[in-house]
């Protein structure tokens, strides 16, 4: 759960930095971050399963 907390904080920080951009660009950034986070979580879970 600690990792999720950190990822949420990071995402919120990044999105607030991008808040001056148009909403559609912000949405694209959010989707991209979500994609990165999902892949990171999958990679971490996979790594844990292997070890």
Buried (B, 14 or more C-beta within 10 A) or exposed (E): EEEEEEBEEEBEEEBEEBEEEEEEEBEEBBEEBEEEBEEEEEEEEEEEEEE
